[in-house]
Amino acid sequence: MISELSGIELLYLSQRLVPVILLGLFWSWESWSAFKPYDRQIRYRHAFHNLLLAILNALFIGLLFGTAVEFTSQWAREHNWGLLHQLPLGIFWKTILAVVLLDAWMYCWHWLNHRIPFFWRFHRMHHSDPHMDVSTATRFHWGELTFSTLFRLLLIPLLGLVTWQLILYGILIYLSTQFHHANISLGKVDPLLRWLFVTPDMHKIHHSRLPRELNSNYSTVFSCWDRLAGTFRMRPHLETIDFGLSEYDDPDWQTLLGMWKTPFSPPPSQPAPPHRKSPPD
């Protein structure tokens, strides 16, 4: 049956199956060897809220945009719009370049979510998670996903991206984000791997409560963007990192309703956006 599927159909199938398979894989890894053990009841409740949010987000974004990404990609291809359609390269090198350019954009988009107060209002819901694990990779506000998709619709004709390249990079994002959000550590392998890819130890820094660490390590798949931009940061004793945002420690902010209203109902003592705080010594 699978052997009869075309390449694009196989990619579409992978797009649906890979997130579920990876979620089960990393959840099992966390259960077997957690970097930061949590009470089982807390862990299950935390994952339930994050995954329920992800399901509702998928339905909402699907209804809102439907086939807009595929339509925009097809339009750009038919009208020969975009950088990649102009380059005299074979399909292999165009695909490599598409993945690199998309990952560079993801770095920029992540950086903007921390630097622009309006975008940070939505993105802080992701960072308000005090128990980072594989389910945190699915914890994004529908507002952030909406803006991300709108920007991607503009990026498609500019770069000349085709649908299957977007699907391929989407699968890489699922693999990378679930991997580096997982409550695991690779030990001595991590420093070697993070010369090329974003790793769990590297991304733990990004979820720290300390502003100087929170505003670092923005990369999604390839770690080189942080090194090139000077935003790469590591430190010893990762087990001492406190995840989350102190102003959202109240359990009500961790419910589905609390997560939804995070951008619109800041706590009474709302601090300035994280990049405006004076970094601690």
C-alpha positions in Angstrom: 0.0 0.0 0.0 2.7 2.5 1.0 4.8 1.5 -2.0 2.0 2.6 -4.3 2.0 6.1 -2.9 3.7 8.9 -4.9 6.5 11.0 -3.3 4.2 13.9 -2.4 1.5 11.6 -1.0 4.2 10.0 1.2 5.3 13.4 2.4 1.8 14.3 3.3 1.4 11.0 5.2 4.7 11.6 7.0 3.6 15.1 7.9 0.7 13.5 9.8 2.5 10.5 11.3 5.9 11.9 12.2 4.7 14.2 15.0 2.7 11.4 16.7 5.5 8.9 16.4 8.1 11.3 17.7 5.8 12.4 20.6 5.5 8.7 21.7 9.3 8.2 21.3 10.4 11.2 23.3 7.7 10.7 25.9 9.0 7.2 26.4 12.5 8.4 26.6 11.5 11.0 29.3 9.7 8.3 31.2 12.8 6.1 31.2 15.5 8.7 31.8 14.1 12.2 32.7 16.6 15.1 33.0 14.3 16.7 35.6 11.9 14.2 37.1 8.4 15.6 37.9 5.5 14.1 39.9 3.6 11.8 37.6 0.2 13.5 38.2 1.7 16.9 37.4 3.4 15.5 34.3 0.1 14.0 32.9 -2.0 17.1 33.6 0.7 19.3 32.1 0.9 17.2 28.9 -2.9 17.0 28.7 -3.3 20.8 28.6 -0.4 21.3 26.1 -1.6 18.6 23.7 -5.3 19.7 23.9 -4.1 23.2 23.0 -2.1 21.8 20.1 -5.2 19.9 18.7 -7.4 22.9 18.9 -4.7 25.0 17.3 -4.4 22.6 14.4 -8.2 22.7 13.8 -8.2 26.5 14.0 -5.3 27.1 11.7 -6.6 24.5 9.3 -10.0 26.2 9.1 -8.5 29.7 8.9 -5.9 29.0 6.1 -7.0 25.7 4.6 -5.1 25.3 1.3 -3.7 28.9 1.3 -0.1 27.7 1.6 -0.4 25.2 -1.3 -2.3 27.7 -3.4 0.3 30.4 -2.9 3.1 28.0 -3.7 1.4 26.8 -6.9 0.8 30.4 -7.9 4.4 31.4 -7.4 5.5 28.4 -9.4 3.2 29.0 -12.3 4.2 32.7 -12.5 7.9 31.9 -12.0 8.1 34.1 -8.8 10.8 33.8 -6.2 14.6 33.4 -5.8 14.7 29.6 -6.2 12.8 29.7 -9.5 15.5 32.0 -10.9 18.6 30.1 -9.9 20.2 27.6 -12.4 20.3 24.8 -9.9 19.1 21.2 -9.8 16.2 20.2 -7.6 18.6 18.7 -5.0 20.5 21.9 -4.4 17.3 24.0 -4.6 15.9 21.9 -1.8 19.0 22.2 0.4 18.9 26.0 -0.2 15.2 26.1 0.6 15.7 24.3 4.0 18.6 26.6 4.9 16.6 29.8 4.0 13.6 28.6 5.9 15.7 27.8 8.9 17.3 31.3 8.7 13.9 32.8 8.6 12.8 30.8 11.6 15.7 32.2 13.6 14.6 35.8 12.6 11.0 35.1 13.4 11.9 33.7 16.8 14.2 36.7 17.5 11.3 39.0 16.6 9.0 37.2 19.0 11.3 38.2 21.8 12.2 41.7 20.6 8.8 43.1 19.5 6.5 43.6 22.5 3.3 42.8 20.5 4.7 39.5 19.3 6.1 38.7 22.8 2.6 38.9 24.3 1.7 35.8 22.3 5.1 34.0 22.4 5.4 34.3 26.2 2.7 31.7 26.6 5.2 29.2 25.2 7.8 30.4 27.7 5.4 30.4 30.7 5.6 26.6 30.9 7.3 25.7 34.2 7.8 22.0 33.3 9.5 21.8 29.9 9.1 18.4 28.2 8.3 17.1 24.8 4.7 18.4 25.0 6.1 22.0 25.4 7.1 21.7 21.7 3.3 21.8 20.9 2.5 24.7 23.3 2.0 27.8 21.1 -0.7 30.4 21.1 -3.1 30.4 18.2 -2.2 34.1 17.7 1.5 33.4 17.2 0.7 30.6 14.8 -1.6 32.9 12.8 1.1 35.5 12.4 3.7 32.9 11.6 1.5 31.5 8.8 0.8 34.9 7.4 4.5 35.7 7.2 5.1 32.3 5.6 2.5 33.1 2.9 4.6 36.2 2.0 7.9 34.2 2.1 6.7 31.6 -0.3 6.6 33.9 -3.4 9.7 35.8 -2.3 11.8 32.6 -2.2 9.9 30.5 -4.7 9.2 27.7 -2.3 7.2 24.7 -3.5 4.7 22.8 -1.3 6.8 19.6 -0.8 9.8 21.7 0.3 7.6 23.3 2.9 6.4 19.9 4.0 9.9 18.5 4.2 11.1 21.4 6.3 7.9 21.1 8.5 8.9 17.5 9.2 12.4 18.7 10.2 10.8 21.2 12.5 8.7 18.5 14.2 11.9 16.4 14.7 14.0 19.2 16.0 11.5 20.9 18.3 10.3 17.7 19.9 13.9 16.6 20.3 15.2 19.8 21.9 12.2 20.4 24.1 12.2 16.9 25.5 13.1 16.4 29.2 16.2 14.5 28.3 20.0 15.0 28.1 22.5 13.5 25.7 25.4 13.9 28.2 28.8 14.1 26.4 27.2 13.7 23.0 25.3 17.0 23.3 28.4 19.3 22.9 29.4 17.5 19.7 25.9 17.5 18.2 25.2 21.1 18.9 27.9 22.3 16.6 25.4 21.6 13.8 22.0 21.0 15.4 19.9 22.5 18.2 20.1 20.1 21.1 18.2 19.6 24.4 20.9 21.1 26.5 21.2 24.1 24.2 17.5 24.8 24.2 17.1 24.4 28.0 19.1 27.7 28.3 16.5 29.4 26.1 13.7 28.5 28.5 15.5 29.8 31.6 13.9 32.5 33.7 17.1 34.6 33.5 16.7 37.3 30.8 20.2 36.9 29.5 19.6 33.2 28.9 15.9 33.6 27.8 17.1 36.0 25.1 19.6 33.5 23.5 19.7 30.3 21.5 16.9 31.2 19.1 17.8 28.6 16.4 15.3 25.9 15.4 17.1 23.2 13.4 20.7 24.4 12.8 22.6 26.0 15.6 24.8 28.0 13.4 22.5 31.0 13.3 23.0 31.8 17.0 26.8 31.5 16.6 26.7 33.8 13.6 24.4 36.4 15.3 26.3 36.2 18.6 23.2 34.9 20.5 24.6 31.5 21.4 24.9 30.9 25.1 25.7 27.9 27.3 26.5 27.4 31.0 27.4 24.5 33.3 25.0 22.9 35.8 21.9 22.9 33.6 20.1 21.0 36.4 19.8 24.3 38.3 17.9 26.1 35.5 14.4 27.2 36.5 12.0 27.0 33.6 9.0 29.3 33.0 8.2 33.0 33.7 7.8 34.0 37.3 4.8 36.3 36.7 2.9 33.2 35.3 3.6 30.8 38.2 0.0 30.8 39.4 -1.6 27.5 38.3 -4.5 29.3 36.7 -2.2 30.4 33.9 -1.4 26.7 33.1 -5.0 25.8 32.3 -6.3 25.9 28.8 -8.2 29.1 29.5 -5.2 30.6 31.2 -2.9 29.8 28.2 -5.5 31.3 25.8 -5.8 34.6 27.7 -2.0 35.0 28.4 -1.5 37.6 25.6 -4.6 39.6 26.5 -4.6 39.5 30.3 -1.1 40.3 31.7 -0.6 39.7 35.4 -1.0 42.8 37.7 2.8 43.3 38.0 3.6 42.8 34.3 7.3 43.5 33.7 8.8 45.0 30.5 9.5 42.7 27.6 12.5 40.4 28.4 15.1 42.2 26.3 14.5 45.4 28.1 15.4 44.0 31.5 18.9 44.6 32.9 20.6 41.2 32.7 21.6 39.8 36.1 25.3 39.4 36.9 
